[in-house]
Amino acid sequence: MKMHFPPKQNILILSQNQKFSINVIKCLRYSAHNYFLAGIEHNHKKIKKSIIFKKFIPTVSDFTELSGEDNKVVLQLLSVIDEENIDIVTPSDFESLKFLSVYKSVLEKTTTVIPLPDIKLIGHLDNKASCIKFLENTNVILPKTIIMGDHNNFDFQLLKTIGFPLIAKSALGAGGVGITKIKNQGELDKYLDKCKQDKLKEEIIIQEYIEGIDYCFYGYAINGMVKAWTLFRYVEFDQNQSKGLFAEFTNDEKVIETCREIISYCNYTGPITIDFRKELKTGLSYFIEINPRFGYNSSFSIIDGINFFEVGFELSVNENFETKPGCNALWSCSLKRLFSAPIRKFDLKSIYYIFWVGLPQVIFLLKQNRVLIKKIKS
């Protein structure tokens, strides 16, 4: 990925909570800018002392307050931008992305903010119910879906069009939290009763269960045009999962074209994640959801040639920039599990995958970390 963004820029990273940003922030280890991290101190106990950052800046509040130009955090950030000569500001998680989307115009009076989506579009796409309704008139293949607005009056006759097993989830869930596979009517009754007890306010989505493989599209777009992307599917190489999960980067033209259509349809700008599930029986790729933010596992994409943070930096100064992935990489989601596999279950395949995937990945990471070492020495 050939970049033209000036080296050694001062870049301010906003983070609501390291729980959601730490995996994305790993991308910063592979570039040589001066990074400053801003966020609530008690939410960043682990990463605030990281050698990646030149300085940690504790904010006076978090990034959930989205009203008024006299916002205390905005005023503090304007001061930081001036004092530290910040060249560019970027989010690292969902809350900081929404915050920057709202206050982008204010901050850009003194610095540059990476390209981001409009706050209304963020809410529209992040809500799984409104997103599904939004895509109903497109060619995107959707699972059979029931959207429950009233939790107390559910028409069980509608289930005849879906059947069991099924998937139930709230419209505003994230990171797989709250997604439940339901096998029968009894489990569904318990699920709905719990929603009532918890006084869940948002809509509930009930969908047919698709037996298949999960695909994840990470992209960066400007005005509906995809400028950078990667696509990987989650695979396992054994039945007992002793070797763990792998991200296999691929070039599935149908999935990629569908993602381009979705991004064009909503005229999207910014980082985006789109999830699909490819049905084993038919080979059809069903749309699952959109996350209008950096993908949680964005650091995986570096092995396929794309660093989405760097893409954001580049697009902030050159909207004509485009780059393509290699579509031929394999990433072990857990090196610890992979290297310990022969101990748990000795077989030649475990050793083969260590040499085929594990060692090349370790070598790759060591080479990439030289950038960080050089940065520290300089």
C-alpha positions as CSV (number, residue, x, y, z in Angstrom):
1,M,0.0,0.0,0.0
2,K,1.9,3.0,-1.3
3,M,1.2,6.1,0.8
4,H,1.8,9.8,0.1
5,F,0.8,11.1,3.6
6,P,3.7,13.1,5.1
7,P,5.8,11.1,7.6
8,K,6.0,12.0,11.3
9,Q,2.7,13.7,11.6
10,N,1.2,14.4,15.1
11,I,-2.0,12.4,15.2
12,L,-4.6,12.5,18.0
13,I,-6.5,9.3,18.6
14,L,-9.8,9.5,20.5
15,S,-11.0,6.4,22.4
16,Q,-14.1,5.9,24.6
17,N,-12.9,2.7,26.1
18,Q,-9.9,0.4,25.5
19,K,-12.2,-2.6,25.5
20,F,-13.5,-1.6,22.1
21,S,-10.5,0.3,20.7
22,I,-7.5,-1.8,21.7
23,N,-7.7,-4.1,18.7
24,V,-8.1,-1.3,16.2
25,I,-5.2,0.7,17.9
26,K,-2.9,-2.3,17.1
27,C,-2.8,-0.9,13.6
28,L,-0.8,2.1,14.9
29,R,2.1,-0.2,15.7
30,Y,2.9,-0.5,12.0
31,S,3.3,3.2,11.1
32,A,5.8,5.8,12.2
33,H,3.8,8.9,13.2
34,N,3.7,10.6,16.6
35,Y,0.5,9.4,18.3
36,F,-1.4,11.0,21.2
37,L,-4.2,9.1,22.9
38,A,-7.1,11.0,24.5
39,G,-9.8,9.4,26.7
40,I,-11.1,8.9,30.2
41,E,-8.2,7.7,32.3
42,H,-9.9,4.8,34.1
43,N,-11.1,3.4,30.7
44,H,-7.6,3.1,29.4
45,K,-5.6,1.6,32.3
46,K,-3.9,-0.9,30.0
47,I,-3.0,1.1,26.9
48,K,-2.4,4.6,28.3
49,K,1.2,3.6,29.1
50,S,1.8,2.0,25.7
51,I,5.1,2.9,23.9
52,I,2.9,3.5,20.8
53,F,1.8,6.8,22.2
54,K,4.0,9.9,22.8
55,K,1.5,11.1,25.4
56,F,-1.8,10.1,27.0
57,I,-4.3,12.9,27.5
58,P,-7.0,12.3,30.1
59,T,-10.2,14.0,29.0
60,V,-12.5,15.9,31.4
61,S,-15.4,13.7,30.2
62,D,-16.1,10.9,27.8
63,F,-17.3,11.1,24.2
64,T,-21.0,10.4,24.7
65,E,-22.1,14.0,25.2
66,L,-23.1,15.3,21.7
67,S,-24.7,18.7,22.2
68,G,-23.4,22.3,22.1
69,E,-20.2,23.9,20.7
70,D,-19.2,24.8,24.3
71,N,-18.8,21.1,25.0
72,K,-16.1,20.8,27.7
73,V,-14.3,17.9,25.8
74,V,-14.4,19.9,22.5
75,L,-12.8,22.9,24.2
76,Q,-10.2,20.7,25.8
77,L,-9.4,19.0,22.5
78,L,-9.0,22.4,20.8
79,S,-6.5,23.3,23.4
80,V,-4.6,20.0,22.9
81,I,-4.6,20.5,19.2
82,D,-3.0,23.9,19.6
83,E,-0.5,22.8,22.3
84,E,0.7,19.6,20.6
85,N,0.5,20.9,17.0
86,I,-1.9,18.1,16.1
87,D,-2.1,17.5,12.3
88,I,-5.0,15.1,12.2
89,V,-7.6,13.6,14.6
90,T,-9.1,10.2,14.3
91,P,-11.6,8.0,16.2
92,S,-10.7,4.4,17.2
93,D,-14.1,3.1,18.4
94,F,-17.8,3.8,17.9
95,E,-18.5,6.4,20.5
96,S,-15.4,8.5,19.5
97,L,-16.5,8.2,15.8
98,K,-19.9,9.6,16.6
99,F,-18.4,12.3,18.7
100,L,-16.1,13.4,15.8
101,S,-18.9,13.1,13.3
102,V,-20.8,15.7,15.3
103,Y,-17.9,18.0,16.1
104,K,-15.8,17.6,12.9
105,S,-16.7,21.0,11.6
106,V,-15.7,22.7,14.9
107,L,-12.3,20.9,15.2
108,E,-11.5,21.4,11.5
109,K,-11.2,25.1,12.1
110,T,-7.7,24.3,13.5
111,T,-6.8,20.8,12.3
112,T,-7.9,17.9,10.0
113,V,-10.3,15.1,10.9
114,I,-10.3,11.9,8.9
115,P,-13.3,11.5,6.5
116,L,-16.4,10.3,8.5
117,P,-20.1,9.6,7.9
118,D,-22.9,11.9,8.9
119,I,-24.2,11.3,12.4
120,K,-27.8,10.7,11.1
121,L,-26.5,8.1,8.7
122,I,-24.5,6.5,11.4
123,G,-27.6,6.0,13.6
124,H,-29.6,4.8,10.6
125,L,-27.1,2.1,9.6
126,D,-26.2,1.1,13.2
127,N,-29.8,0.4,14.0
128,K,-30.3,-3.1,12.6
129,A,-34.0,-2.7,12.2
130,S,-33.8,0.6,10.2
131,C,-30.9,-0.8,8.2
132,I,-32.8,-3.8,7.1
133,K,-35.8,-1.7,6.1
134,F,-33.4,0.6,4.2
135,L,-32.0,-2.3,2.2
136,E,-35.4,-4.0,1.4
137,N,-35.7,-2.2,-1.9
138,T,-32.2,-3.2,-3.1
139,N,-30.9,-6.4,-4.7
140,V,-29.1,-7.3,-1.4
141,I,-30.1,-10.8,-0.2
142,L,-31.6,-10.5,3.3
143,P,-32.5,-13.4,5.6
144,K,-36.3,-13.8,6.3
145,T,-36.9,-11.2,9.0
146,I,-39.5,-10.2,11.5
147,I,-39.1,-6.8,13.3
148,M,-40.9,-6.6,16.6
149,G,-41.8,-3.1,17.7
150,D,-44.2,-4.2,20.4
151,H,-42.7,-6.8,22.7
152,N,-46.0,-7.6,24.4
153,N,-48.0,-8.4,21.3
154,F,-46.1,-10.8,19.0
155,D,-47.9,-12.6,16.2
156,F,-46.5,-16.1,16.5
157,Q,-48.2,-16.9,13.1
158,L,-45.4,-14.9,11.5
159,L,-42.9,-17.6,12.6
160,K,-44.4,-20.0,10.0
161,T,-42.4,-18.1,7.4
162,I,-39.2,-18.6,9.3
163,G,-39.2,-21.7,11.4
164,F,-36.6,-23.0,13.9
165,P,-33.8,-22.6,14.6
166,L,-33.8,-18.8,14.3
167,I,-31.7,-15.8,15.4
168,A,-33.0,-13.2,17.8
169,K,-31.2,-9.9,18.5
170,S,-31.9,-6.3,19.6
171,A,-31.7,-3.6,17.0
172,L,-28.9,-1.8,18.8
173,G,-26.7,-4.6,19.9
174,A,-22.9,-4.6,19.0
175,G,-20.0,-6.9,18.9
176,G,-22.2,-10.0,18.9
177,V,-23.6,-9.1,22.3
178,G,-27.3,-10.1,22.7
179,I,-27.4,-12.3,19.6
180,T,-29.2,-15.6,20.5
181,K,-29.7,-18.7,18.5
182,I,-33.1,-20.1,19.4
183,K,-33.9,-23.8,18.8
184,N,-37.6,-24.1,19.6
185,Q,-40.8,-22.3,20.8
186,G,-39.9,-22.8,24.5
187,E,-36.6,-21.0,24.1
188,L,-38.3,-18.2,22.2
189,D,-40.8,-17.7,24.9
190,K,-38.1,-17.4,27.5
191,Y,-36.2,-15.0,25.3
192,L,-39.2,-12.7,24.9
193,D,-40.1,-12.9,28.6
194,K,-36.5,-11.8,29.5
195,C,-36.8,-8.8,27.0
196,K,-40.0,-7.8,28.9
197,Q,-38.3,-8.2,32.3
198,D,-35.4,-6.1,31.1
199,K,-37.8,-3.5,29.7
200,L,-35.9,-3.5,26.4
201,K,-36.9,-0.4,24.6
202,E,-35.5,-1.0,21.1
203,E,-37.0,-3.3,18.5
204,I,-36.2,-7.0,18.4
205,I,-35.2,-8.7,15.2
206,I,-36.0,-12.3,14.5
207,Q,-34.4,-13.9,11.5
208,E,-34.0,-17.3,9.9
209,Y,-30.8,-19.1,10.9
210,I,-28.4,-19.4,7.9
211,E,-26.1,-22.4,8.1
212,G,-22.9,-21.1,6.6
213,I,-19.6,-19.3,6.8
214,D,-19.1,-15.7,8.1
215,Y,-17.6,-13.1,5.8
216,C,-16.4,-9.7,6.9
217,F,-15.9,-6.8,4.6
218,Y,-13.8,-3.9,5.9
219,G,-13.8,-0.7,3.7
220,Y,-13.1,3.0,3.6
221,A,-15.3,5.1,1.3
222,I,-15.6,8.7,0.0
223,N,-19.0,9.8,-1.2
224,G,-20.2,6.3,-1.9
225,M,-17.0,5.2,-3.7
226,V,-14.9,2.4,-2.1
227,K,-11.3,3.6,-1.8
228,A,-9.8,0.7,0.2
229,W,-11.1,-2.7,1.3
230,T,-10.4,-6.2,2.5
231,L,-12.6,-9.3,2.7
232,F,-12.0,-12.3,4.9
233,R,-14.0,-15.3,6.0
234,Y,-13.6,-17.1,9.3
235,V,-12.4,-20.7,8.8
236,E,-11.4,-23.7,11.0
237,F,-9.1,-26.4,9.9
238,D,-10.4,-29.1,12.3
239,Q,-13.5,-30.4,14.0
240,N,-12.4,-29.8,17.6
241,Q,-11.1,-26.3,17.0
242,S,-7.7,-27.2,18.5
243,K,-5.9,-25.0,16.0
244,G,-8.4,-22.1,16.6
245,L,-10.0,-19.7,14.2
246,F,-8.4,-18.2,11.1
247,A,-9.2,-15.2,9.0
248,E,-8.7,-16.2,5.3
249,F,-8.5,-13.2,3.0
250,T,-10.3,-13.7,-0.2
251,N,-11.6,-12.0,-3.4
252,D,-15.3,-13.1,-3.5
253,E,-16.5,-10.9,-6.4
254,K,-20.2,-11.2,-5.5
255,V,-19.8,-10.2,-1.9
256,I,-17.5,-7.3,-2.8
257,E,-19.9,-6.1,-5.5
258,T,-22.8,-6.2,-3.1
259,C,-20.8,-4.1,-0.6
260,R,-20.0,-1.6,-3.3
261,E,-23.7,-1.3,-4.1
262,I,-24.6,-0.8,-0.4
263,I,-22.0,1.9,0.1
264,S,-23.0,3.6,-3.1
265,Y,-26.7,3.3,-2.3
266,C,-26.2,5.3,1.0
267,N,-23.5,7.6,-0.4
268,Y,-21.3,6.5,2.5
269,T,-18.1,8.3,3.6
270,G,-15.8,6.9,6.2
271,P,-14.7,3.5,7.6
272,I,-17.3,0.7,7.4
273,T,-17.8,-3.0,8.3
274,I,-20.3,-5.1,6.5
275,D,-21.0,-8.7,7.7
276,F,-22.4,-11.5,5.5
277,R,-23.0,-15.2,5.9
278,K,-22.6,-17.5,2.9
279,E,-25.0,-20.4,3.0
280,L,-23.3,-23.8,2.6
281,K,-26.3,-25.3,0.8
282,T,-26.9,-22.7,-1.9
283,G,-23.7,-20.6,-1.9
284,L,-25.9,-17.5,-1.5
285,S,-24.4,-14.6,0.6
286,Y,-26.9,-13.2,3.1
287,F,-26.5,-9.7,4.5
288,I,-26.2,-9.7,8.3
289,E,-25.4,-6.2,9.4
290,I,-23.5,-2.9,8.9
291,N,-21.2,-1.4,11.5
292,P,-20.4,2.3,10.5
293,R,-16.9,2.3,12.0
294,F,-13.5,0.8,11.9
295,G,-13.7,-3.0,12.0
296,Y,-13.0,-4.5,15.4
297,N,-10.3,-6.7,13.9
298,S,-8.9,-4.1,11.5
299,S,-5.3,-5.1,12.5
300,F,-5.9,-8.5,10.7
301,S,-6.0,-6.6,7.4
302,I,-2.4,-5.4,7.6
303,I,-1.2,-8.9,6.6
304,D,-3.3,-8.5,3.4
305,G,-1.7,-5.1,2.7
306,I,-4.2,-2.6,4.1
307,N,-3.8,-0.5,7.2
308,F,-7.2,1.3,7.5
309,F,-5.8,4.0,9.9
310,E,-3.2,4.9,7.2
311,V,-6.0,4.9,4.6
312,G,-7.9,7.4,6.7
313,F,-4.9,9.6,7.1
314,E,-4.2,9.5,3.4
315,L,-7.8,10.3,2.4
316,S,-7.8,13.2,4.8
317,V,-5.4,15.0,2.4
318,N,-6.1,13.2,-0.9
319,E,-9.7,12.0,-1.6
320,N,-8.5,10.5,-4.9
321,F,-6.3,7.9,-3.1
322,E,-7.2,4.2,-3.8
323,T,-5.5,1.0,-2.9
324,K,-6.2,-2.7,-3.2
325,P,-5.5,-5.8,-1.0
326,G,-3.6,-8.9,-1.9
327,C,-6.6,-11.2,-1.2
328,N,-4.3,-14.1,-0.5
329,A,-3.3,-13.9,3.2
330,L,-4.2,-16.1,6.2
331,W,-4.2,-14.8,9.8
332,S,-4.4,-17.0,12.9
333,C,-6.8,-15.3,15.3
334,S,-5.0,-16.9,18.2
335,L,-1.3,-17.7,17.8
336,K,-1.3,-19.1,21.4
337,R,-3.9,-21.6,20.5
338,L,-2.2,-22.5,17.2
339,F,1.2,-23.1,18.7
340,S,-0.2,-25.1,21.7
341,A,-2.3,-27.3,19.4
342,P,0.2,-30.2,19.1
343,I,0.4,-30.4,22.9
344,R,-3.4,-30.7,23.3
345,K,-3.8,-33.0,20.3
346,F,-0.6,-34.2,18.7
347,D,-1.0,-34.7,14.9
348,L,1.1,-33.8,11.8
349,K,-1.5,-31.3,10.7
350,S,-1.0,-29.1,13.8
351,I,2.7,-29.0,13.1
352,Y,2.0,-28.3,9.4
353,Y,-0.2,-25.3,10.2
354,I,2.4,-23.9,12.6
355,F,4.9,-23.8,9.8
356,W,2.4,-22.8,7.1
357,V,0.6,-20.0,9.1
358,G,2.1,-19.5,12.6
359,L,5.7,-18.9,11.9
360,P,5.2,-16.7,8.8
361,Q,2.7,-14.6,10.9
362,V,5.2,-14.2,13.7
363,I,8.0,-13.2,11.2
364,F,5.6,-10.7,9.6
365,L,4.7,-9.2,13.0
366,L,8.4,-8.9,13.9
367,K,9.2,-7.2,10.7
368,Q,6.3,-4.8,11.1
369,N,7.4,-4.0,14.7
370,R,10.7,-2.7,13.4
371,V,8.8,0.4,12.4
372,L,7.8,0.9,16.0
373,I,11.3,0.3,17.3
374,K,12.8,2.8,14.8
375,K,10.1,5.3,15.8
376,I,11.0,4.9,19.5
377,K,14.7,5.3,18.9
378,S,14.1,8.5,16.8
